[in-house]
Amino acid sequence: MDMSSVAGILAMQAGSTQMQVATTIMKSNLDAEKFAVQTLLGAGAPNAPSSANLAAGIGGNLDISA
């Protein structure tokens, strides 16, 4: 196996590791944002107010794929 093949394999492994780290960090950030929003909306509290009188779209799912 020549050195260019070895270098290519090592670069692919490094890229894969970077992607795994980035995915883990992104999930952690999304979990923190979710917790912050739930805290602001009072979701999960024992005497949480109803969200029935919130404006349309508040508390719904957010499509971030665009």
ZANUKE-579344 format. One record per residue: residue in three letters; x negated, y, z of N, C-alpha, C in turn. Coordinates in pm, 1 decimal. Example, Ala and Ser with C-alpha at 12.3 -4.5 7.8 and 13.67 -1.06 7.14 Angstrom:
BEGIN
+------+----------+----------+----------+----------+----------+----------+----------+----------+----------+
! rest !      n.u !      n.v !      n.w !     ca.u !     ca.v !     ca.w !      c.u !      c.v !      c.w !
+------+----------+----------+----------+----------+----------+----------+----------+----------+----------+
!  Ala !  -1319.0 !   -569.0 !    780.0 !  -1230.0 !   -450.0 !    780.0 !  -1320.0 !   -330.0 !    780.0 !
!  Ser !  -1285.0 !   -225.0 !    708.0 !  -1367.0 !   -106.0 !    714.0 !  -1290.0 !      3.0 !    787.0 !
+------+----------+----------+----------+----------+----------+----------+----------+----------+----------+
***
This chain:
BEGIN
+------+----------+----------+----------+----------+----------+----------+----------+----------+----------+
! rest !      n.u !      n.v !      n.w !     ca.u !     ca.v !     ca.w !      c.u !      c.v !      c.w !
+------+----------+----------+----------+----------+----------+----------+----------+----------+----------+
!  Met !    -85.3 !   -117.2 !      0.0 !      0.0 !      0.0 !      0.0 !    -90.2 !    123.9 !      0.0 !
!  Asp !    -63.9 !    211.7 !    -91.6 !   -148.1 !    331.4 !    -99.8 !   -102.5 !    437.4 !      0.9 !
!  Met !   -186.3 !    535.6 !     21.3 !   -161.6 !    636.6 !    125.2 !    -40.3 !    724.2 !     94.0 !
!  Ser !     -9.6 !    745.9 !    -32.8 !    107.0 !    828.4 !    -64.5 !    236.3 !    757.9 !    -24.0 !
!  Ser !    240.1 !    626.7 !    -35.4 !    358.6 !    551.2 !      8.0 !    373.3 !    558.2 !    159.8 !
!  Val !    259.5 !    544.2 !    228.9 !    261.3 !    552.2 !    375.4 !    307.3 !    690.8 !    419.5 !
!  Ala !    255.5 !    793.3 !    355.4 !    295.0 !    930.1 !    389.8 !    443.4 !    951.9 !    362.2 !
!  Gly !    493.5 !    896.9 !    253.3 !    635.4 !    910.0 !    222.3 !    723.8 !    842.0 !    324.7 !
!  Ile !    683.7 !    723.3 !    367.8 !    760.7 !    650.4 !    469.2 !    760.3 !    726.5 !    601.3 !
!  Leu !    643.8 !    777.3 !    640.3 !    634.8 !    853.5 !    765.6 !    719.2 !    981.2 !    758.8 !
!  Ala !    722.4 !   1046.3 !    643.9 !    802.9 !   1167.1 !    628.8 !    951.6 !   1133.6 !    639.4 !
!  Met !    992.5 !   1020.6 !    582.4 !   1133.8 !    980.0 !    592.0 !   1172.0 !    948.6 !    735.9 !
!  Gln !   1081.5 !    882.9 !    809.1 !   1109.4 !    852.1 !    948.9 !   1118.5 !    980.4 !   1032.4 !
!  Ala !   1030.6 !   1075.5 !   1005.3 !   1034.6 !   1202.6 !   1077.9 !   1164.7 !   1277.0 !   1048.3 !
!  Gly !   1206.5 !   1275.6 !    922.3 !   1332.5 !   1339.7 !    885.6 !   1450.7 !   1274.5 !    953.3 !
!  Ser !   1448.5 !   1142.8 !    962.9 !   1556.6 !   1070.3 !   1029.7 !   1561.5 !   1106.3 !   1178.7 !
!  Thr !   1445.2 !   1112.9 !   1241.3 !   1439.8 !   1150.0 !   1383.0 !   1490.9 !   1291.6 !   1404.6 !
!  Gln !   1451.6 !   1383.3 !   1317.5 !   1499.3 !   1521.7 !   1329.1 !   1651.0 !   1527.8 !   1314.7 !
!  Met !   1707.0 !   1448.9 !   1223.8 !   1851.8 !   1448.3 !   1204.6 !   1923.3 !   1393.3 !   1328.0 !
!  Gln !   1867.1 !   1289.9 !   1390.1 !   1927.2 !   1234.5 !   1511.1 !   1925.7 !   1336.4 !   1625.0 !
!  Val !   1814.9 !   1406.9 !   1639.5 !   1805.1 !   1509.3 !   1744.4 !   1904.4 !   1621.8 !   1716.5 !
!  Ala !   1913.7 !   1665.3 !   1591.5 !   2005.8 !   1772.8 !   1556.5 !   2150.6 !   1731.2 !   1581.5 !
!  Thr !   2184.2 !   1607.3 !   1549.7 !   2320.3 !   1556.9 !   1572.8 !   2351.9 !   1553.8 !   1721.8 !
!  Thr !   2256.3 !   1509.9 !   1802.1 !   2277.4 !   1504.9 !   1947.2 !   2298.0 !   1644.6 !   2004.3 !
!  Ile !   2216.7 !   1739.7 !   1960.5 !   2229.3 !   1877.5 !   2008.9 !   2362.5 !   1937.7 !   1965.4 !
!  Met !   2402.9 !   1911.3 !   1842.1 !   2529.5 !   1965.5 !   1793.0 !   2647.6 !   1909.7 !   1872.7 !
!  Lys !   2644.2 !   1779.9 !   1903.1 !   2752.3 !   1720.5 !   1981.0 !   2756.9 !   1780.5 !   2121.0 !
!  Ser !   2640.3 !   1802.1 !   2178.8 !   2635.1 !   1863.0 !   2311.6 !   2693.1 !   2004.4 !   2309.7 !
!  Asn !   2659.1 !   2081.7 !   2205.9 !   2712.7 !   2217.4 !   2194.3 !   2864.0 !   2215.7 !   2174.3 !
!  Leu !   2913.1 !   2123.1 !   2092.8 !   3057.5 !   2114.7 !   2069.6 !   3131.4 !   2074.7 !   2197.0 !
!  Asp !   3072.3 !   1983.4 !   2274.2 !   3133.7 !   1944.7 !   2400.9 !   3139.8 !   2063.2 !   2497.2 !
!  Ala !   3033.4 !   2143.9 !   2500.9 !   3031.2 !   2260.9 !   2587.9 !   3135.6 !   2363.3 !   2544.1 !
!  Glu !   3148.9 !   2383.1 !   2412.4 !   3250.6 !   2476.2 !   2361.3 !   3391.1 !   2426.4 !   2394.6 !
!  Lys !   3412.7 !   2297.8 !   2379.2 !   3544.2 !   2240.2 !   2410.9 !   3577.5 !   2263.2 !   2557.8 !
!  Phe !   3479.5 !   2239.3 !   2645.9 !   3501.5 !   2260.6 !   2788.3 !   3532.8 !   2406.6 !   2817.7 !
!  Ala !   3462.0 !   2498.7 !   2751.7 !   3485.7 !   2640.9 !   2773.4 !   3626.8 !   2680.9 !   2730.5 !
!  Val !   3670.1 !   2630.5 !   2616.4 !   3805.1 !   2663.2 !   2568.3 !   3910.7 !   2604.5 !   2660.6 !
!  Gln !   3890.0 !   2480.9 !   2703.1 !   3987.4 !   2419.9 !   2794.3 !   3992.6 !   2495.1 !   2926.7 !
!  Thr !   3877.8 !   2543.5 !   2971.2 !   3875.6 !   2621.2 !   3095.3 !   3953.0 !   2751.9 !   3077.6 !
!  Leu !   3930.4 !   2818.7 !   2964.6 !   4000.0 !   2945.1 !   2939.9 !   4151.0 !   2925.1 !   2926.3 !
!  Leu !   4191.3 !   2814.4 !   2864.8 !   4333.9 !   2787.6 !   2848.4 !   4395.8 !   2725.9 !   2973.3 !
!  Gly !   4312.1 !   2684.9 !   3068.8 !   4362.3 !   2624.9 !   3191.0 !   4407.5 !   2482.0 !   3172.6 !
!  Ala !   4364.4 !   2417.0 !   3065.5 !   4405.4 !   2279.4 !   3039.7 !   4343.1 !   2187.1 !   3143.2 !
!  Gly !   4420.8 !   2091.8 !   3190.0 !   4371.4 !   1994.3 !   3285.7 !   4384.9 !   2037.1 !   3429.7 !
!  Ala !   4420.9 !   2160.3 !   3454.0 !   4440.7 !   2206.1 !   3591.8 !   4571.5 !   2147.3 !   3645.0 !
!  Pro !   4578.5 !   2123.3 !   3776.3 !   4700.7 !   2062.7 !   3831.6 !   4826.9 !   2145.4 !   3805.8 !
!  Asn !   4818.1 !   2276.0 !   3816.9 !   4934.1 !   2362.6 !   3794.5 !   4913.8 !   2447.1 !   3670.3 !
!  Ala !   4867.6 !   2382.3 !   3565.1 !   4836.1 !   2454.8 !   3441.5 !   4963.0 !   2511.7 !   3379.6 !
!  Pro !   4956.4 !   2636.4 !   3333.3 !   5072.9 !   2693.7 !   3267.2 !   5097.0 !   2626.8 !   3133.0 !
!  Ser !   5219.3 !   2630.5 !   3089.8 !   5254.3 !   2570.0 !   2961.7 !   5195.0 !   2652.2 !   2848.0 !
!  Ser !   5155.7 !   2582.4 !   2742.7 !   5104.3 !   2652.3 !   2625.6 !   5215.0 !   2679.0 !   2524.1 !
!  Ala !   5339.6 !   2662.7 !   2564.4 !   5453.0 !   2679.4 !   2472.9 !   5467.8 !   2824.4 !   2426.7 !
!  Asn !   5424.8 !   2920.8 !   2507.3 !   5442.8 !   3060.2 !   2469.1 !   5317.5 !   3122.3 !   2406.2 !
!  Leu !   5223.1 !   3038.4 !   2364.4 !   5105.5 !   3090.0 !   2294.6 !   5138.4 !   3109.7 !   2146.8 !
!  Ala !   5061.7 !   3192.9 !   2081.3 !   5082.8 !   3217.3 !   1938.9 !   5055.2 !   3090.2 !   1858.8 !
!  Ala !   5111.5 !   3083.2 !   1739.8 !   5094.1 !   2966.4 !   1653.7 !   4945.9 !   2946.1 !   1622.8 !
!  Gly !   4899.5 !   2823.2 !   1632.5 !   4762.4 !   2790.2 !   1600.6 !   4667.4 !   2793.5 !   1718.8 !
!  Ile !   4707.8 !   2849.3 !   1831.1 !   4621.6 !   2854.5 !   1948.8 !   4621.1 !   2717.1 !   2015.4 !
!  Gly !   4501.7 !   2664.1 !   2039.1 !   4488.7 !   2535.2 !   2104.9 !   4499.2 !   2418.7 !   2008.6 !
!  Gly !   4515.2 !   2445.1 !   1881.0 !   4522.9 !   2337.3 !   1783.6 !   4385.3 !   2292.7 !   1739.3 !
!  Asn !   4382.1 !   2202.1 !   1645.5 !   4254.7 !   2153.8 !   1593.1 !   4198.2 !   2255.5 !   1495.5 !
!  Leu !   4066.3 !   2265.1 !   1495.3 !   3996.5 !   2359.6 !   1406.5 !   3919.1 !   2281.6 !   1302.9 !
!  Asp !   3945.3 !   2310.4 !   1176.2 !   3875.4 !   2242.7 !   1066.1 !   3748.3 !   2320.5 !   1036.1 !
!  Ile !   3632.7 !   2262.2 !   1072.7 !   3504.9 !   2331.0 !   1051.7 !   3428.8 !   2271.7 !    933.7 !
!  Ser !   3496.9 !   2196.3 !    849.0 !   3428.2 !   2130.6 !    737.7 !   3401.0 !   2226.1 !    621.5 !
!  Ala !   3466.2 !   2340.5 !    618.4 !   3447.9 !   2433.9 !    505.5 !   3323.7 !   2517.8 !    522.5 !
+------+----------+----------+----------+----------+----------+----------+----------+----------+----------+
***
